Amino acid sequence: MMTSRAKALVAGVAAAALVLTGCSDTRLGDDASASGDGPYRIFFTADMSGPTSSASRAVLAGVKAATEQVNEAGGIGGRQVELIENNDQNDPTKAVSALQEEINSGNRPDMVYPGGSSAVSLSLLPITTREKIFSAGATQSDLLNDPEKFPYHFGTTEPVATYVQALVNELRSKGRQKVAMVFSNDPTGQASEAVYRKGIESAGLEFTSVGYPSDALNMTPQLEQLRATNPDALVFEGYGTPVQYVIQSLTGMRWDIPAYGTATSSTFPLVDHFSPEQLANVLVVQENWAVDDGEVAPEMTDFAERAIATSEGSVIADTGIRTPSVASATVQLARWAAEKSDGDTSAQAMADALTSGIPEDGGDATPWVTDAKGPNPYRYTVTNHFPTGSPDVPLFITPGTYNDLGLYVPGTKG
């Protein structure tokens, strides 16, 4: 079993770009076949050397594993997949420049994985839309789920609202009515707070929140402000070390309130910094298919082993298998769409196929692993290009670690 040192989800795109393929070695600017001929070219951009590079490497490991699986099965539309890597350091300008260079130099990709942050994705989608290039990614901003504006883009990450509904169900089952939330006062935290507020208040529960500066080292003032409202549950949001400071402040206050992590804050390796006694009232959230409950689906084992075997795979010991899995679905969805469109890999044909009715059945009905223990989340429609999440999939469990496959192993109560 490996200890988790979970880093973030991905960020970014562009900079010096190395092209990786199933078996070729191309670089940005080299001659390549036009779209529709030769290999099926996927332009992948992410932050490979900046603050979120660990998460980006996990994403790339998943995309590489899926590319290997897809090529073994005959490729996309009968064409072997060629993966073009690009390091953008989470800089939208670098991402745009690199993609535009690909297009202008005659290397127009068939598909784009548009970065690891919503800011990068939002900078690239106007280009992919104009050029009629299919795109799929794991960034979550609701602004990306706009089929009228971005008709060729599809998301693969569960919406934040799915986690909120799961939390509401959890709170109701425990008879908890007053919810407080402490969040990082930055664009990501503010967006998360807005979704939690809407979902919790819509459910008829009371909600109050306080933001903390993203560089704060002590969240006691914010937590004391929340404690004064006498809530019976706390939600903590953040990424990286701020999560440690939240729990550190919480335990220092001796505030024994049930505390629930968001999907982002739940990636932090709490068990590396706190005792079971200190975490006795803390629960993190994980998808059921990414948790080791003793029943691991064969397709998950196969995928995890492939992802770990990639040159980026060692990072999965820190990030877990969830991030690679969600990223891998982008390639698997492209193969599925091409099959349904009789090999037509144009952006419009791919979009039409994905909105024509992907089966709800999980497991063997679909090639991705995110539905191994529940319904297929990728039931897209012409008005919704994001997953249809089930509130039964997120699980609130005790903080733990990752096993050798990157599956989450819940800890024990103090």
N, C-alpha and C positions, 0 to 999 in steps of 0.2 A: 504494500500500500504506500502511496506517495503522499507527502504532505502538500496541501494546496497553498500556493502563494498567488492566488488569483490576481491577475492584472485586469485590465479593462476589456471592453469590447473593442472593436477596431476604430481606427480613425483614418483616414486619409488617402492620399493619392499622389502621384507624379514625380518627378525628378529624374535622375539618371535611370534609364529604363533598360532592363535586361529582358529579352524575350526568351521564355522557356517554352518548350513544346513537348508534345508526346515524344518526339524523337529528333526535333531539329533545334537549331540554336540561332535565332534571328535577333536583330537589334533594331530599335526604333530607327526608321529611315531606310532600312534595307528593302529591296524589292520583295513583293509578296503577291500572291494571287488575289484577284479581285474577289469581292464578296460573292459567294455562289459557286466559286471554283476552288479547287484545292482544299486545304484544311479549313476547318471551322475555327475561326480566330476569335478568342476571348481576350479582350483587353482588361486586365486586372490591375487596379490601382489602389494602393494603401500606404499607410505610414510604416515603412520598413526600417527606419533608423531614428525615429523620434520618440517622444514620451510614451506613445501607445504601440510601439513596435512589437511588444510581446503578444498583445492581442491580435495585431495584424498578422503575425506569423502563425497564430492559431487559425485564423481565417484562411490564410493561404494553404496551410496543411489540409484543411477540409476541402478546399477547391481542388487541390492536387489529387487528393484521394478520389474525389468524385470524377475527376477527369480520367484517372486511370480506369475506374470502373466503367465509365461511359465508352472509352476507347476499346476496352475489351469486349463490349457489347455491340460494337459496330460504329461508334461515333454518333454525331448529331446530324441527322439527315443523310446518313451514309458517309459522312466526312469525318476523318479523325480530328480531334480537338487539339489546337495549338494554343497554349497559354502564354500571353504576353504580360510579363510583370512590369510594374512601374512603381517606383518609390516617390510618393508625393509629400511625405512628411506632414500630412494632414493640411496641406496648403491648397486651397481651391484654385489659386492662380496657376500653380505648378501642374495641377491635375488637368485643368483646361488646356494649358499649353501642350502637354504631352499627348492628350487625345487629339487635339487639332493637328499636331505634327503627324500623327499616325494617318489621319484622314488625308491631309494635304500631300503626303509623300506617296500616296497610292496604296497604303497599307490599311485601308478601311476595315475595321473589325466587324465581325458578324454580331458580336455581343459585347456588352460592357458591364463589368462589375464596378459600380460607380463609387468606390471609396468606402471608408469605414466611419465617416461622420456625415451627419445630415447636411452640414454646410458644404462639404465636397460634393455630395450627391446632387444637391440643389444647383450647384454650379455646372455640373455635367449634363443633367437631363435636358436642358434647352438644346444642347448640341445633339444628343442622341435623338431627340424628337425631330429636330430639323433634318437630320441626316437619315431618319427612319432606321435607327439601329436599335435592336432589342436590348433591354437592360434588365438586370435583376440583382438585388442586393439586400443586405441585412440592416440597413439604417432605418430608423423608426419614425422620423418626423411625419406628422399627419399631412404636412404640405406636399410630401412625396406621393401620397395616395390621392392623386387627382387625375383620373383617367381622361378627362377632357383636355387637360393641359399636357399630361405626360402619358399618352395612350400606349406606349410600348414599354413602360416600366412596371415591374412587379416586385413586391417586398416579400421577405421570407421570415422576418422576426415577428413573434407574437406581439400584438399591440399592447401598450401599457394598460389600456382599459381592461384587458383580460385579467391581468394581475389584480387590478382594483376590484373587479367583480369577485374574484376568488377570495380576496381579503374581506369583502363585505359578507360573503357567505360564512367565512371563518368567524368573524366578529359576532354575527347574529347567532351562530351556534353556541357561542360562549356568553350571550346576553350582554355584550358590550355595545354601548350606545354613544359614547363620547370619544372622539378620536383626535389626537394631536399629531402633528407632523413637523419634524425638523428637517430642513433641506438646505442644500448648498445654494446660495443666492447667486447663481450664474444661469445662463440661458438653459442649460440642460436641467438643472434643478428646478427652475421656475416652470419649465414645461411639464415636468413630472408632477409638481405640486398642483398645477392647474387640472391635470387629468384626475388626480386623486381627489381633489376638492369636488369636482363635478360628479364623479362616481359615488363618493361617500354621501354627499348631500342629497343626490338624487335618490339614494336608498333610504332617506329619512333619518340618517344619523347626523349627529352634531360633529362639526369639523372646525379645527383651528390650527394655524400653522405659524411657524417662525423660521426665517432664513438666517443662515450663518455665513459670514464671509468665507470665501473658498480657501483663504489662507489662514483661517483661524486655527489656533492650537488648543483652545479650551471652549467648549460649547456649553459650559455651565450656565452662563447668563440666559442663553436662549432656552435651555431646558427648564430653568427656574421659572421663566415667563410662561412656559407651557404648563408646568406643574400647578401654577396658580389658577388655571382654569379647571382643575380637578378632572382630568380625563381618565378613562379606564383602559386606554390602549394608546401606544405610541408607534408611529411609523418613522423610521430613520432612512434618509436618502443621502447618497453621496458616492464618491468613487475614490478608492485608494485610501491613503492614510487619514483623511477626514473621518472616515467610518470608525477608525480606531479611536480617534479623539472623542467622537460622540459616545461610544460605549465606555471609554475611560471616564468621561465626565459623568455619565449616568451612574456608574458604579461608585464614583467618588461622592455623589450626592446621596447614595443609599436610597435611590428611588426605585422601589421594586414594582415597576409597572410592566405589563406584557409589552414587549418591543418587537416590532415586525420590520424586517428588512425589505427594501424594494429589490427588483431584479438586479439593479446595478450595485447597490450596496451589499447584496448577498454574495458577490464575487470576492469580497475581502476575506482573507484567511484568519478569521477571528480566533480560531483555536490555537493559532501560533502566538497569540498575544494575551489571551485571557484564560483563566481556569474555568472548569465546568461550573463551579459555584458562581463565578461572576457572570456566566452566560445562562444561568438557570432560567431567566425570564425572556431570553432572546430566541427568536425564530427567524430563520432565513427562508427564502422561497426558491424552489428549483422545479423545473418541469419533471413530471413523473418518468418520462423516457430517458432522462439524464441522471436518474438516481439508481444506485445499486440496491435493489430490494431482493436480491437473490435470484431474480428471473430476468436474465439479460437476453434480449432477442438476438438470434443468430446474425441478422443483418447489421445490428449495432456492433457486435464483436468484430465482424469482417471490416466494417467501415473504420472503427477505432484503430484496429491493427494497421490498416493501410495509412491512416492519417499520422499515426505515431511513427511509422517507418519513413516518412518524408524527411527532408533535410530540416524542416521547421518543426517536426513533430515533438521534439523534446520539451517544447514549451507547454504542451498539453498537461504535463504534470502540474503546472501552475494555473492554467486557465480552465482546465476541464474540457470535456468533449462537447459541451453544448455549443460553444462558439463555432468550432469546425463543422458541426452538424448542420446548423442553420445556414452557414455559408455554402456548404456542399449542395444544399437543395437547389441553389440557383442553376447549377450545371445539370442536375437531374431533371429539373423542370424544363430546361431547354431541350433535352433529349426527348422527354415525354411529348412536348408540344410539336416537335419536328415529326415524330411518329404519327401523331394525330392529323398532321397536315400533309401526310403522304410525301414527306421529304422537303416540303417548301419551308425554307428557313428565313424567308423575308419577315421583317418585324411585324407586319400586319397579320400574316398567317400565323405567326407564333402567338400573338395576342389573341387572335380569334380562337385558336385552339385552347388556350388556357382559360378562356372565359366561356367555353362551350360545355363545361361540366366535368370537372375532375371528380372521380368517385369519393364518397365520404369514407368508405372503408379504409381502415389503416392496415398496417402489416404488409402482407404480400401483395396487396392491391396496387401499391405504389412503390417506387424505387428509393424513396428517401427514408431516413430513419427517425424523423421527428414525429412520426405517427405510429411508432412501434408499440405504444401502450395507450392508444386513444384514437379519436377520429382524425382523418387527414385535415390539417388546418388550411391547406391551400385550395379552398373552394372559391376561386375567384369569380367575379361577375363583371359585367360591363361597367358597373358603377363602383366596384370595390376591388382594387388590385393589391390589397393587403390580406394577410391570413385571417381566417375566421376562427378566433381562439375559443377554446372551451374552458370555462372556469374550473372544470374538474381536473385539468392538466397540471396547473401549478400546485405544488405541495408546500405547506409550511412545516418545516422540520428543524431539528436542533442543529446548530453549526457543526460542521464536520470537515472531512478531508476528501481528496480524490483518490480513487484506486488506480491500479495499473492501466486501466482502459480509459481513465479520465472521468469515470462515473462518480457521482457524489455519494459519499458514505456518511450518513448522519452521525452526529456524536451522541454522547450520553448526557443525561441531565445531571447537574450537580446536586 
